[in-house]
């Protein structure tokens, strides 16, 4: 009995020592202290990005004398490219150089793009003669446009390195296991969007005003300086960051699963999933938070983990991963396949809200925008209401809604990310319906004052009629955008989180392209005399019909989403603490058995593990 008590006591002491050692290693790098550096970088980056993009259409048309259609197409192509390059940045981060260096290099490239266009604004050689009347203007030559195109290319490449890595790199610094998330009173994704919104709001108010009233050299110089500050702040935090080393291309691992499954398509799956190939040592670098457990979905992929006689010939040699892969790697591919239908549902949401930057601004331009008899708000500044609502909504969501919902759901996050997305879909539908009703009201007032045939006339209706739809879109973003990003991050394999975050950016790209396609089709097929979206006179259009069309598409998309969410299975994850406890007990059991065989003579040696 005394020997048994001694063994148990030693076991408990060793477990405490290992826990304390692990805790010390955890606090050596990473932690909350790193987030100010990362979020400061993101705030300056978002400030620079918003200050550069938000009013660029004015620079192209007013300073470079580009036609409106050409300028719009330039920005559309630029926006699409900027939303696709994050996939390249994510693959670079996950496969080769890691997230820290991908962010750093991306920031430097982005800074070069801002410097390029800022310098061009100070040199008159790169601008055509002024054209205040905007009639018969001399357009900028190809040489004069070269700094612009160089800038757009560099900023597109730079954003590809920044956008997919900031959130995953932030999550690398803190405990993102279920227990870790449940123990915190704050949500990483909520605070990310708050900081992003604050930076965008600052740029929309300060930088846009400077560009319109004090010149473009200063208006673009400020974002350039902000970006430089972001790089300095980010690099200053480098001694404290926890860096997760990349462990090869995730795309190669996914391809290996498919190839191995195809090669073994004629093999019969064992009745017991425990007989499938598992190798924790092989998967250690890509399963830091825990192993992905076997699931019963997409069983044909499990054939990639069947151990055949050929595979078992030399059990000590590392396996050929094009013939045999582990259950964890099979489940990585299953996780991606499960995510795609939910991910795709966000595309039409972006499509439906893409009009905020065009049609609503045209509506605002035709309405009374006076705040005081001598001051009126700019049409482009109306998006401030959406950003303010989003920021306020996230704070209220975290401080009020989550504690309230937690009482009923017992979920530390209040509601699941899928439920959060569903609420966002519903609110966005309501916002679109409100948009249609406001447009009907605007046209009725125009008809009452006989202004339907006066496209440049100011209709005596306050622009603040547009505020409710902006606010509703902001609330929808609190639920949908944050929930979408949280879903992609949480449900993706941990070794592919940068790539999963890049999918969020690709949603924006595809959604914007589909919005452009939808507008083009509506414009083409709704006739010339009663066109829903006329070229010049919005008063004679049927923008309300377009909004109702968008509402119908969103309802269909909501039904599709609910079906996908109903059948969705969350990824099965064995927490790393459970895995370590299991390994420890196995080691101790083996050690005790050996000591028993030795008659207890070598009792002092028990407890030695592979870590020692």
C-alpha positions in Angstrom: 0.0 0.0 0.0 2.8 2.4 0.8 4.5 1.6 -2.5 1.2 2.3 -4.3 0.8 5.6 -2.5 4.3 6.6 -3.3 3.8 5.8 -7.0 0.5 7.8 -7.0 2.2 10.7 -5.2 5.1 10.8 -7.7 2.7 10.6 -10.6 0.7 13.6 -9.3 3.9 15.6 -8.6 5.1 14.9 -12.1 1.8 15.8 -13.7 1.9 19.1 -11.8 5.5 19.7 -12.9 4.6 19.0 -16.5 1.6 21.3 -16.3 3.7 24.1 -14.8 6.4 23.6 -17.4 3.9 23.8 -20.2 2.4 26.9 -18.7 5.8 28.6 -18.5 6.4 27.7 -22.2 3.0 29.1 -23.1 3.7 32.4 -21.5 7.2 32.7 -22.9 5.8 33.7 -26.3 2.4 35.0 -27.4 -0.4 36.0 -25.1 -2.6 39.0 -24.8 0.4 41.3 -24.6 1.0 40.7 -28.4 -2.4 41.8 -29.5 -1.9 45.6 -29.1 1.0 45.3 -31.6 -1.0 43.3 -34.1 -4.2 45.3 -33.7 -2.3 48.6 -34.0 -0.8 47.3 -37.2 -4.3 46.3 -38.5 -5.8 49.7 -37.4 -3.1 51.7 -39.3 -3.4 49.3 -42.3 -7.2 49.6 -42.4 -6.9 53.4 -42.0 -4.5 53.6 -44.9 -6.6 51.2 -47.0 -9.9 53.0 -46.4 -8.2 56.4 -47.0 -6.8 55.2 -50.3 -9.8 53.3 -51.6 -12.9 55.2 -50.4 -12.5 58.3 -52.6 -10.3 56.9 -55.4 -13.2 57.3 -57.9 -13.0 61.0 -57.4 -9.3 61.1 -58.0 -9.6 59.1 -61.3 -12.5 61.2 -62.7 -11.5 64.7 -61.3 -7.7 64.6 -61.4 -6.9 62.1 -64.1 -10.0 63.0 -66.2 -10.9 59.4 -66.8 -14.4 58.7 -68.0 -16.7 57.4 -65.4 -17.2 53.9 -66.9 -13.5 53.4 -67.5 -12.7 54.6 -63.9 -15.4 52.3 -62.5 -14.1 49.3 -64.5 -10.5 50.0 -63.3 -11.6 50.0 -59.7 -13.7 46.9 -60.2 -10.8 45.0 -61.6 -8.6 46.3 -58.9 -11.1 45.2 -56.2 -11.4 41.7 -57.7 -7.7 41.3 -57.8 -7.3 42.5 -54.3 -9.8 39.9 -53.1 -8.1 37.0 -54.9 -4.5 37.7 -54.0 -5.2 36.7 -50.3 -5.4 33.1 -51.5 -1.8 33.3 -52.8 -0.7 35.0 -49.5 -2.4 32.3 -47.5 -0.7 29.5 -49.4 2.7 31.3 -49.0 2.1 31.7 -45.2 0.8 28.1 -44.6 3.4 26.4 -46.8 6.7 28.3 -46.7 7.5 31.4 -44.7 4.8 31.6 -42.0 2.3 34.4 -41.1 4.7 36.9 -39.5 6.9 37.3 -42.6 3.9 37.1 -44.9 2.3 40.1 -43.1 5.6 42.0 -43.0 6.4 41.5 -46.7 2.8 42.3 -47.6 2.9 45.6 -45.6 6.1 46.6 -47.3 4.7 45.9 -50.8 1.6 47.8 -49.9 3.7 50.7 -48.7 5.6 50.8 -52.0 2.2 51.1 -53.8 1.1 54.0 -51.6 4.4 55.8 -52.1 4.1 55.4 -55.9 0.8 57.1 -56.2 1.6 59.7 -53.5 4.7 60.8 -55.4 2.7 61.0 -58.7 0.2 63.4 -57.1 3.0 65.8 -56.2 4.5 65.9 -59.7 2.4 67.8 -62.3 3.9 65.8 -65.1 1.8 62.8 -64.1 -1.5 64.6 -64.3 -3.3 66.0 -67.4 -4.4 69.7 -67.5 -7.2 70.6 -65.0 -10.7 70.4 -66.4 -13.1 72.0 -63.9 -16.0 71.9 -66.4 -15.6 68.1 -67.0 -16.4 68.8 -70.7 -14.0 67.9 -73.5 -11.3 67.1 -71.0 -7.9 65.8 -71.9 -7.5 62.3 -70.5 -4.4 61.2 -68.8 -1.9 59.5 -71.1 -0.7 55.9 -70.6 2.6 57.2 -69.2 0.7 59.4 -66.7 -1.5 56.5 -65.7 1.5 54.2 -65.1 2.0 55.2 -61.4 -1.7 54.5 -60.8 -1.5 51.0 -62.3 1.8 50.3 -60.5 0.2 51.4 -57.3 -3.0 49.3 -57.8 -0.9 46.3 -58.6 1.4 46.7 -55.6 -1.4 47.4 -53.2 -3.3 44.3 -54.5 -0.3 42.1 -53.9 0.3 43.7 -50.5 -3.2 43.2 -49.3 -2.9 39.5 -50.4 -0.2 39.1 -47.8 -2.0 41.0 -45.0 -5.7 40.2 -45.1 -5.6 36.3 -44.8 -2.9 36.3 -42.1 -3.8 38.9 -39.5 -6.7 37.1 -37.8 -5.0 33.7 -37.8 -1.8 35.3 -36.5 -3.7 37.0 -33.7 -5.3 33.6 -32.9 -1.9 32.0 -32.8 -1.0 34.2 -29.8 -3.9 33.1 -27.6 -5.5 29.9 -26.5 -8.2 29.1 -29.2 -9.2 25.7 -27.8 -12.8 25.3 -26.6 -11.8 25.7 -22.9 -9.6 28.7 -23.8 -12.4 30.5 -25.7 -14.9 29.7 -23.0 -12.7 31.1 -20.3 -12.4 34.6 -21.9 -14.9 37.3 -21.6 -14.0 38.8 -25.0 -14.3 37.5 -28.6 -11.2 37.9 -30.8 -13.3 38.3 -34.0 -15.6 40.9 -32.4 -12.6 43.1 -31.4 -11.0 42.6 -34.8 -14.1 44.1 -36.5 -14.4 46.9 -34.0 -10.8 48.0 -34.6 -11.3 47.7 -38.4 -14.5 49.7 -38.2 -12.9 52.5 -36.1 -10.0 52.8 -38.5 -12.3 52.9 -41.5 -14.5 55.5 -39.8 -11.5 57.7 -39.1 -10.4 57.5 -42.7 -13.9 58.2 -44.1 -14.2 61.4 -42.0 -10.7 62.8 -41.9 -8.9 61.6 -45.0 -11.8 62.1 -47.4 -12.3 65.7 -46.1 -8.6 66.4 -46.6 -8.6 64.9 -50.2 -11.6 67.0 -51.2 -10.6 70.3 -49.6 -6.8 70.3 -49.0 -5.4 68.4 -52.0 -4.5 64.8 -53.0 -0.8 65.0 -52.1 -1.7 65.4 -48.4 -4.8 63.2 -48.7 -2.8 60.3 -50.0 0.3 61.1 -48.0 -1.5 60.6 -44.7 -2.4 56.9 -45.5 1.2 56.4 -46.7 2.5 57.6 -43.3 -0.1 55.5 -41.5 1.0 52.4 -43.3 4.6 53.0 -42.5 3.6 53.4 -38.8 1.8 50.1 -39.0 4.9 48.3 -40.2 7.0 49.8 -37.4 4.5 48.8 -34.7 4.1 45.3 -36.0 7.9 44.7 -36.2 8.4 46.1 -32.7 6.3 43.3 -31.3 8.3 40.5 -33.0 10.2 39.5 -29.8 6.9 38.6 -28.2 5.1 36.8 -31.0 4.4 33.1 -31.0 5.2 31.9 -34.5 3.7 28.7 -35.9 6.1 27.1 -38.4 4.6 26.2 -41.7 4.6 22.5 -42.4 4.3 22.2 -46.1 1.6 23.1 -48.6 -1.9 22.3 -47.3 -3.0 21.8 -50.9 -0.4 19.1 -51.4 -1.8 17.3 -48.3 -5.3 17.5 -49.6 -4.2 16.2 -53.0 -2.4 13.3 -51.3 -5.7 12.3 -49.6 -7.6 12.3 -52.9 -4.8 10.4 -54.7 -4.5 7.8 -52.0 -8.3 7.3 -51.8 -8.5 6.9 -55.6 -5.7 4.3 -55.6 -7.5 2.3 -52.9 -11.0 2.7 -54.2 -11.4 -1.0 -54.5 -10.3 -1.7 -50.9 -13.0 -2.6 -48.3 -13.2 -0.3 -45.2 -12.7 -2.0 -41.9 -15.8 -2.1 -39.5 -13.7 -0.5 -36.8 -12.4 3.0 -37.6 -9.6 2.4 -35.1 -8.0 0.1 -37.6 -7.4 3.1 -40.0 -3.9 4.5 -40.1 -3.0 7.0 -37.3 0.4 8.5 -36.6 0.4 11.2 -34.0 4.2 11.8 -34.4 3.7 12.4 -38.1 0.8 14.8 -37.5 2.3 16.5 -34.5 3.3 19.7 -36.4 -0.2 20.2 -38.0 -2.3 19.2 -34.9 -1.0 21.5 -32.1 -4.5 22.0 -30.7 -5.6 18.4 -31.0 -6.3 15.6 -33.4 -9.2 15.6 -35.8 -11.3 12.5 -34.9 -12.8 10.2 -37.4 -16.2 11.1 -38.8 -18.7 9.1 -40.7 -19.2 11.6 -43.5 -17.6 11.1 -47.0 -16.5 7.6 -46.1 -15.0 7.0 -49.5 -12.2 9.4 -48.4 -11.4 7.0 -45.5 -10.0 4.5 -48.0 -6.9 6.7 -48.1 -6.1 5.6 -44.5 -6.6 1.9 -45.1 -3.4 0.0 -44.2 -2.8 -2.7 -46.9 -0.3 -5.5 -46.8 2.1 -3.4 -49.0 1.8 -0.5 -46.5 2.5 -2.8 -43.6 5.7 -4.5 -45.0 8.0 -2.0 -43.3 6.1 -0.5 -40.4 9.2 1.4 -39.1 9.7 3.4 -42.3 7.8 6.6 -42.9 4.7 6.0 -45.2 4.5 7.2 -48.7 1.8 9.9 -48.2 0.6 9.5 -51.8 -0.4 5.9 -50.9 -1.3 6.1 -47.2 -2.4 9.1 -45.1 -3.5 9.4 -41.5 -7.0 9.8 -40.3 -6.2 13.4 -39.2 -5.2 14.3 -42.8 -8.4 12.7 -44.2 -10.5 14.7 -41.8 -8.7 17.9 -42.9 -10.1 17.4 -46.3 -13.5 16.5 -44.9 -13.5 19.7 -42.9 -12.9 21.8 -46.1 -15.6 19.9 -48.0 -18.1 20.4 -45.2 -17.3 24.1 -45.1 -17.8 24.9 -48.8 -21.6 25.0 -48.9 -21.8 27.3 -45.9 -19.0 29.5 -47.3 -20.8 29.8 -50.7 -23.9 31.1 -49.0 -22.1 34.3 -48.2 -21.5 35.2 -51.9 -25.1 36.3 -52.6 -25.1 38.4 -49.5 -22.1 40.4 -50.9 -23.9 40.5 -54.2 -27.0 42.0 -52.6 -25.1 44.7 -50.7 -22.7 45.7 -53.5 -25.2 48.5 -54.5 -24.3 50.4 -51.4 -21.4 52.0 -53.1 -23.2 53.0 -56.2 -27.1 53.2 -56.4 -27.5 54.5 -52.8 -24.9 57.2 -53.4 -26.9 58.3 -56.5 -30.0 58.4 -54.4 -28.3 60.5 -51.8 -27.0 62.9 -54.4 -30.6 63.7 -55.4 -31.9 64.2 -51.9 -31.6 67.1 -49.4 -28.3 66.6 -47.6 -28.2 69.7 -45.4 -27.3 69.2 -41.8 -27.4 73.0 -41.2 -28.4 75.8 -43.6 -24.8 76.2 -44.6 -23.4 72.6 -44.3 -24.4 69.5 -46.1 -23.1 65.9 -45.9 -21.3 64.3 -48.9 -23.1 61.4 -50.5 -20.0 59.1 -50.0 -20.1 59.9 -46.2 -23.4 58.1 -45.8 -21.5 54.8 -45.2 -20.5 56.3 -41.9 -23.8 55.3 -40.5 -23.2 51.6 -41.5 -19.8 51.6 -39.9 -21.0 53.3 -36.7 -23.9 50.8 -36.4 -21.5 47.9 -36.9 -19.1 49.1 -34.2 -21.8 49.9 -31.7 -23.6 46.6 -32.5 -20.5 44.5 -31.9 -20.0 46.1 -28.5 -23.6 45.6 -27.5 -23.5 42.0 -28.9 -20.6 41.1 -26.7 -21.6 43.0 -23.6 -25.4 42.5 -23.6 -26.5 39.9 -26.1 -24.0 37.1 -25.3 -24.5 37.1 -21.5 -28.3 37.1 -22.1 -28.3 34.3 -24.6 -25.8 32.3 -22.6 -28.4 31.9 -19.9 -30.7 29.9 -22.2 -28.2 28.2 -24.6 -25.4 27.4 -22.1 -23.1 28.2 -25.0 -20.1 30.4 -23.9 -20.4 32.3 -27.2 -24.1 32.9 -26.7 -25.1 31.3 -30.0 -23.2 29.3 -32.5 -21.5 30.9 -35.5 -24.1 29.2 -37.8 -27.0 30.7 -35.8 -25.2 34.1 -35.9 -24.9 33.9 -39.7 -28.6 33.0 -40.0 -29.7 36.1 -38.1 -27.5 38.2 -40.3 -29.2 36.8 -43.4 -32.6 37.7 -42.1 -31.6 41.2 -41.1 -30.1 41.8 -44.5 -33.3 40.8 -46.2 -35.2 43.3 -44.1 -32.6 46.0 -45.0 -33.2 45.4 -48.7 -36.9 45.6 -48.3 -36.5 48.9 -46.5 -34.3 50.1 -49.4 -37.1 49.4 -51.8 -39.7 51.2 -49.7 -37.4 54.3 -49.3 -36.9 54.4 -53.1 -40.7 54.3 -53.6 -41.0 57.2 -51.2 -38.2 59.2 -52.9 -39.9 58.8 -56.3 -43.3 59.7 -55.0 -41.9 63.0 -53.7 -40.1 63.6 -57.0 -43.4 63.1 -58.8 -45.3 65.3 -56.4 -42.9 68.2 -57.2 -42.7 67.4 -61.0 -39.0 66.5 -60.8 -39.0 63.1 -62.4 -37.4 64.5 -65.6 -34.8 66.6 -63.7 -32.0 64.1 -62.8 -29.8 66.9 -61.3 -32.5 68.5 -59.3 -32.5 68.2 -55.5 -35.7 66.4 -54.4 -37.2 68.0 -51.2 -36.8 64.8 -49.1 -34.2 64.4 -46.4 -31.2 62.1 -47.1 -31.7 60.7 -43.7 -34.4 58.5 -45.1 -31.5 56.3 -46.2 -30.1 56.0 -42.7 -32.3 53.0 -41.6 -31.1 50.8 -44.4 -27.5 51.7 -43.7 -28.0 50.9 -40.1 -29.7 47.6 -40.9 -26.8 46.6 -43.1 -24.4 47.5 -40.3 -26.4 45.2 -37.9 -26.4 42.5 -40.5 -22.6 42.7 -40.7 -22.4 42.3 -36.9 -24.1 38.9 -37.3 -23.2 37.7 -40.8 -19.7 39.0 -41.5 -18.3 38.3 -38.0 -20.1 35.0 -37.9 -18.9 34.0 -41.3 -15.2 34.8 -40.5 -15.5 33.0 -37.1 -17.0 29.9 -38.8 -14.3 29.7 -41.5 -11.6 30.1 -38.8 -13.1 27.7 -36.3 -14.1 24.9 -38.6 -11.0 24.9 -40.8 -8.0 22.7 -40.0 -5.6 24.6 -37.8 -2.8 24.2 -40.4 -5.0 25.8 -43.1 -6.4 28.8 -41.2 -4.8 31.4 -43.4 -6.2 29.7 -46.5 -9.6 29.5 -44.8 -9.5 33.2 -44.0 -8.6 33.8 -47.7 -11.9 32.1 -48.6 -13.6 35.0 -46.7 -11.9 37.5 -49.1 -12.8 35.4 -52.1 -16.4 35.6 -51.1 -16.2 39.3 -51.4 -14.5 39.1 -54.8 -17.1 36.6 -56.3 -20.0 38.5 -54.7 -18.9 41.8 -56.3 -18.4 40.2 -59.7 -21.8 38.6 -59.5 -23.3 42.0 -58.4 -21.8 43.6 -61.5 -23.1 40.7 -63.7 -26.6 41.0 -62.2 -26.7 44.8 -62.7 -25.5 44.4 -66.3 -28.2 41.8 -67.0 -31.0 43.9 -65.4 -29.9 46.9 -67.4 -29.7 45.0 -70.6 -33.0 43.1 -70.4 -35.4 45.5 -68.8 -35.9 47.6 -71.9 -34.8 51.1 -72.9 -38.0 53.1 -72.1 -38.7 51.6 -68.7 -35.3 50.4 -67.8 -34.9 49.6 -64.1 -31.4 51.0 -64.0 -31.1 53.8 -66.5 -27.8 55.4 -67.4 -28.6 59.0 -66.5 -32.0 59.6 -64.9 -32.5 57.5 -61.8 -35.9 59.1 -61.3 -37.3 57.4 -64.4 -35.8 54.0 -63.3 -37.3 51.2 -61.2 -34.6 50.8 -58.6 -37.3 49.6 -56.2 -38.0 46.6 -58.6 -34.3 45.8 -58.5 -34.3 45.8 -54.7 -37.3 43.5 -54.6 -35.5 41.2 -57.1 -32.5 41.2 -54.7 -34.9 40.4 -51.8 -36.2 37.3 -53.7 -32.7 36.1 -54.4 -31.8 36.6 -50.7 -34.8 34.6 -49.6 -33.8 31.7 -51.9 -30.3 32.0 -50.5 -31.6 31.9 -46.9 -33.5 28.7 -47.6 -30.3 27.2 -49.1 -28.3 28.3 -46.1 -30.8 26.9 -43.6 -30.7 23.5 -45.4 -26.9 23.5 -45.4 -26.7 24.6 -41.7 -29.3 21.9 -40.7 -27.2 19.1 -42.1 -23.8 20.6 -41.1 -21.6 18.6 -38.7 -19.0 20.4 -36.7 -15.5 19.1 -37.0 -14.7 16.4 -34.4 -11.7 17.5 -32.5 -9.8 15.7 -29.7 -8.5 18.5 -27.5 -4.7 18.5 -27.0 -5.1 18.4 -23.2 -7.1 15.1 -23.5 -4.5 13.7 -25.9 -1.6 14.6 -23.6 -3.4 13.1 -20.6 -4.0 9.9 -22.5 -0.3 9.7 -23.6 0.8 10.4 -20.1 -1.3 7.7 -18.6 -0.1 5.2 -21.2 3.5 6.1 -20.4 3.0 5.8 -16.7 1.2 2.5 -17.1 4.1 1.1 -19.1 6.6 2.5 -16.5 4.8 1.0 -13.6 4.6 -2.4 -15.3 8.4 -2.4 -15.9 9.0 -1.4 -12.3 6.8 -4.2 -11.1 8.8 -6.7 -13.2 12.0 -5.4 -11.6 10.6 -6.0 -8.1 10.5 -2.3 -7.4 14.3 -2.0 -7.2 14.5 0.7 -9.8 11.6 2.6 -8.4 13.4 5.9 -8.6 13.7 5.7 -12.4 10.0 5.5 -13.1 8.2 8.4 -14.7 10.9 9.1 -17.4 9.2 10.0 -20.7 10.1 10.9 -24.2 10.1 14.5 -23.2 13.1 13.9 -21.0 
